Amino acid sequence: MRLRLIALVAVLTAAPALAASTDYSLDPTASTVAFETDFGPDIITGSIPLLVADLSLDFDQVRNCTVDVTLDVSGARASFPFAAQALKGPKVLDAGAYPQMTFESTSVAPAGTAADVTGNLTIRGVTRQVTLRAEISRPNGSDPGDFSRLTVRLTGRVNRSDFGATGWADMVGDEVRILITARIDAKG
């Protein structure tokens, strides 16, 4: 059963005994950072491994939520071998010079039944502000008051040229669509 962020806020607001903020740790084996971009009439898909994710969720005061994520660019994969090599090469992500990609939230705001997470994304040493849409769900069959295990789904889009990742612009689209699925467990 999926619970959206606003529904979680309503439930938690009605339960004053809960702590205002809860820190969560990432389950890397059940989490993915996936992307896709256009390649002529086709689509290139891929993933980048998560190294670290620190999340603090405050359902009473959504604006107090924080997200801090580091990705391993050198472990990036793509849907076919040439794309993976090009992705990590100096014309796109340049994994040799910039082995990590980071995102650090600067604000979180309710957005209907979801939330908008705005933050600083750093790719190739270039930092730009981006906004990702966040939705939260609990495992099927879990107790309605149990928020110890959650799945956070973040979606968004960036233009790779904004970060200097301009290689093969004549063949590969500029827009990169992002889908992050983070399986998190309450610490403690």
CORRALIN-V44574 format. One record per helix or strand of 2 or more residues. SS is the DSSP state (@ for helix, = for strand). FROM is the first residue (numbers start at 1). LEN is the number of residues. If there is no record, write none. Layout:
BEGIN
ss:SS from:FROM len:LEN
ss:SS from:FROM len:LEN
END
This chain:
BEGIN
ss:@ from:5 len:9
ss:= from:22 len:5
ss:@ from:28 len:3
ss:= from:32 len:8
ss:= from:42 len:16
ss:@ from:62 len:3
ss:= from:66 len:13
ss:@ from:81 len:8
ss:= from:100 len:12
ss:= from:114 len:10
ss:= from:126 len:13
ss:= from:149 len:11
ss:@ from:160 len:4
ss:= from:172 len:15
END
